[in-house]
Amino acid sequence: MSGKVELMAVAKPGDIEKKSFEIIDSEVPEPRRFEGIEWQIARRMVHTTADFDLIDLVRFHPDAVASGLEALRAGCTIATDTEMARCGIPMRRMTPLGCDVRCLMNDPDVIASAKKNLTTRAHAAMELAADTMRPEIHVIGNAPTALIRLVNMVEEGRMKPPALVVGMPVGFVNAAESKAMLMHCGSIPYIAIEGRKGGSALAACVINALAEVVLAERELSGEI
């Protein structure tokens, strides 16, 4: 293989992200399927994965963006189904908003419950979160069993619908089906992906995109 590889001249980390968004915008010209904040979310999903197919797969409940933003503005509790998703929502964004991000997968009560009841830890963690944390936002990027249990508990009246569920479990066993359950529930504001694609990093980036909106609002108002 011969020839010289031409690299883009980018000086700072922030410039890399800015340039990436510019490239995505140029490759998805207007009119786009989504506008405003929905486009900011979809664009960040593409930025996280380099997968433009997500633009055709992401689905927004009509109340999802407004409800999610309201929860973040109020300093909500966010529950994730993996430590990876928790780590993907940095506290440099959450702390200024007064938000808390927690994952219960390694909680001793969750481990004991899963073993006793022969369920997954994700299933048990969802039940414990509903009973103790009552998070306003759920971020599910890995475990279909967590998303299925969440939807079932809402439909059973065991928990009230959260302000937002980011439903993006990835995989081949019940991943697509669990997301279909969420989108057909009706009472839960969601941002979800049709089909098998998803993942913890992808689910986390949705919260990051929403948080950036609220942080920008506060910066304009002089609050931060």
C-alpha positions as CSV (number, residue, x, y, z in Angstrom):
1,M,0.0,0.0,0.0
2,S,1.4,3.4,-1.0
3,G,0.4,7.0,-0.8
4,K,0.3,9.6,1.9
5,V,-2.5,9.8,4.4
6,E,-3.8,13.3,4.8
7,L,-4.9,14.1,8.3
8,M,-7.2,16.9,9.4
9,A,-5.6,19.7,11.4
10,V,-7.4,19.7,14.7
11,A,-5.6,21.4,17.7
12,K,-7.8,20.8,20.7
13,P,-10.1,18.0,22.0
14,G,-13.1,20.4,21.8
15,D,-12.3,21.1,18.2
16,I,-12.5,17.4,17.4
17,E,-16.0,17.2,18.7
18,K,-17.0,20.4,16.9
19,K,-15.5,19.2,13.6
20,S,-17.2,15.8,14.0
21,F,-20.6,17.5,14.4
22,E,-19.9,19.6,11.4
23,I,-19.2,16.5,9.3
24,I,-22.4,14.8,10.5
25,D,-24.4,17.9,9.7
26,S,-22.8,18.1,6.2
27,E,-23.5,14.4,5.5
28,V,-27.2,14.7,6.7
29,P,-28.3,17.9,4.9
30,E,-31.5,19.7,5.6
31,P,-34.4,19.1,5.5
32,R,-33.7,16.4,8.1
33,R,-36.0,13.9,9.7
34,F,-35.5,15.6,13.1
35,E,-35.2,19.2,14.1
36,G,-34.0,21.1,17.1
37,I,-33.2,19.2,20.2
38,E,-34.3,15.9,18.6
39,W,-31.6,16.5,16.0
40,Q,-29.0,17.3,18.7
41,I,-29.8,13.9,20.3
42,A,-29.7,12.0,17.0
43,R,-26.5,13.7,15.9
44,R,-24.8,12.8,19.2
45,M,-25.9,9.2,18.7
46,V,-24.2,9.2,15.4
47,H,-21.2,10.9,16.8
48,T,-20.9,8.2,19.5
49,T,-21.1,5.3,17.1
50,A,-20.3,6.6,13.6
51,D,-23.5,4.8,12.6
52,F,-25.8,6.9,10.4
53,D,-28.4,4.2,10.3
54,L,-29.4,5.3,13.8
55,I,-31.1,8.3,12.4
56,D,-33.7,6.0,10.8
57,L,-34.0,3.8,13.8
58,V,-34.3,6.2,16.7
59,R,-37.9,6.9,17.9
60,F,-39.1,9.8,20.2
61,H,-42.2,9.7,22.3
62,P,-43.9,13.1,21.8
63,D,-43.3,14.1,25.4
64,A,-39.8,12.6,25.7
65,V,-37.6,15.6,25.2
66,A,-39.7,18.1,27.2
67,S,-40.2,15.6,30.1
68,G,-36.5,14.6,30.1
69,L,-35.4,18.2,30.2
70,E,-37.8,19.1,33.0
71,A,-36.5,16.3,35.1
72,L,-32.8,17.3,34.5
73,R,-33.7,21.0,35.3
74,A,-35.2,19.8,38.6
75,G,-32.0,17.8,39.6
76,C,-33.4,14.3,39.1
77,T,-32.1,10.8,40.0
78,I,-31.0,8.7,37.0
79,A,-30.8,4.9,37.1
80,T,-28.6,3.0,34.7
81,D,-28.6,-0.7,33.9
82,T,-24.8,-0.9,33.7
83,E,-21.8,0.6,35.3
84,M,-20.6,1.4,31.8
85,A,-23.7,3.6,31.2
86,R,-23.3,5.3,34.6
87,C,-19.6,6.1,33.8
88,G,-20.7,7.4,30.4
89,I,-22.8,10.2,32.0
90,P,-20.0,12.3,33.5
91,M,-20.5,14.1,36.7
92,R,-19.0,17.3,35.2
93,R,-22.4,17.5,33.4
94,M,-24.6,16.1,36.2
95,T,-23.2,17.9,39.3
96,P,-24.0,21.5,38.0
97,L,-27.6,20.2,37.5
98,G,-27.9,18.6,40.9
99,C,-28.5,15.2,39.3
100,D,-27.4,11.9,40.7
101,V,-26.6,8.9,38.5
102,R,-26.7,5.4,40.1
103,C,-26.4,1.8,39.1
104,L,-27.6,-1.0,41.4
105,M,-26.3,-4.0,39.5
106,N,-23.6,-4.7,42.1
107,D,-25.8,-3.9,45.1
108,P,-25.7,-6.9,47.6
109,D,-29.5,-6.9,47.8
110,V,-29.8,-7.1,44.0
111,I,-27.3,-10.0,43.9
112,A,-29.1,-11.9,46.6
113,S,-32.6,-11.3,45.1
114,A,-31.5,-12.4,41.7
115,K,-30.0,-15.6,43.1
116,K,-33.0,-16.4,45.3
117,N,-35.6,-15.7,42.6
118,L,-33.6,-17.1,39.6
119,T,-33.8,-13.8,37.7
120,T,-31.2,-11.6,36.1
121,R,-29.5,-9.0,38.2
122,A,-30.9,-6.4,35.8
123,H,-34.4,-7.5,36.6
124,A,-33.7,-7.4,40.4
125,A,-32.0,-4.0,40.1
126,M,-35.0,-2.6,38.4
127,E,-37.3,-3.8,41.2
128,L,-35.0,-2.4,43.9
129,A,-34.7,1.0,42.0
130,A,-38.5,1.2,41.7
131,D,-38.9,0.5,45.5
132,T,-36.1,2.6,46.9
133,M,-34.7,5.2,44.4
134,R,-37.8,6.0,42.4
135,P,-35.6,7.5,39.6
136,E,-37.1,10.0,37.3
137,I,-35.0,8.8,34.4
138,H,-34.0,5.3,33.4
139,V,-31.1,4.6,31.1
140,I,-31.1,1.1,29.7
141,G,-28.5,0.2,27.1
142,N,-27.7,-3.4,27.8
143,A,-30.4,-5.5,29.6
144,P,-33.7,-6.3,27.9
145,T,-34.8,-7.9,31.2
146,A,-34.5,-4.5,32.9
147,L,-36.6,-2.8,30.3
148,I,-39.2,-5.6,30.2
149,R,-39.6,-5.4,34.0
150,L,-39.9,-1.6,34.0
151,V,-42.7,-1.7,31.4
152,N,-44.5,-4.5,33.3
153,M,-44.3,-2.6,36.6
154,V,-45.7,0.5,35.0
155,E,-48.5,-1.4,33.4
156,E,-49.2,-3.3,36.7
157,G,-49.4,0.0,38.5
158,R,-46.5,-0.9,40.8
159,M,-44.6,2.2,39.7
160,K,-45.6,5.4,38.0
161,P,-44.3,6.2,34.6
162,P,-40.8,7.8,34.8
163,A,-40.2,11.2,33.2
164,L,-38.0,9.5,30.6
165,V,-36.8,6.0,29.7
166,V,-33.9,5.8,27.3
167,G,-34.5,2.3,26.0
168,M,-31.6,1.0,23.9
169,P,-30.7,-2.6,25.0
170,V,-28.4,-4.2,22.4
171,G,-28.4,-7.8,21.3
172,F,-30.2,-10.8,19.8
173,V,-32.4,-12.1,22.7
174,N,-35.4,-9.9,23.5
175,A,-33.5,-6.7,22.7
176,A,-35.8,-5.6,19.8
177,E,-38.8,-7.1,21.6
178,S,-38.2,-5.2,24.8
179,K,-37.9,-1.9,22.9
180,A,-41.1,-2.7,21.0
181,M,-42.9,-3.2,24.4
182,L,-41.7,0.2,25.6
183,M,-42.8,2.0,22.4
184,H,-46.2,0.3,22.5
185,C,-46.8,1.0,26.2
186,G,-48.1,4.5,25.6
187,S,-47.8,6.0,29.0
188,I,-44.0,6.1,29.2
189,P,-42.0,8.9,27.6
190,Y,-39.2,7.2,25.7
191,I,-36.3,7.7,23.4
192,A,-35.6,4.3,21.9
193,I,-34.1,2.4,18.9
194,E,-36.0,-0.1,16.8
195,G,-34.3,-3.4,16.3
196,R,-31.2,-5.0,17.7
197,K,-28.8,-2.0,17.9
198,G,-28.1,-0.1,21.1
199,G,-25.6,-0.2,23.9
200,S,-24.6,1.5,27.1
201,A,-22.5,4.2,25.4
202,L,-25.4,5.0,23.1
203,A,-28.0,5.2,25.8
204,A,-25.7,7.4,28.0
205,C,-25.0,9.8,25.1
206,V,-28.7,10.7,25.0
207,I,-28.6,12.0,28.5
208,N,-25.4,13.9,27.7
209,A,-27.2,15.6,24.8
210,L,-30.1,16.6,27.0
211,A,-27.8,17.8,29.7
212,E,-25.9,20.0,27.3
213,V,-29.2,21.7,26.5
214,V,-29.9,22.5,30.1
215,L,-26.3,23.6,30.8
216,A,-26.4,25.9,27.8
217,E,-29.7,27.4,29.1
218,R,-28.0,28.1,32.5
219,E,-24.9,29.5,31.0
220,L,-27.0,32.0,29.0
221,S,-28.9,33.0,32.1
222,G,-25.7,33.4,34.0
223,E,-26.4,30.6,36.5
224,I,-23.1,28.8,35.7
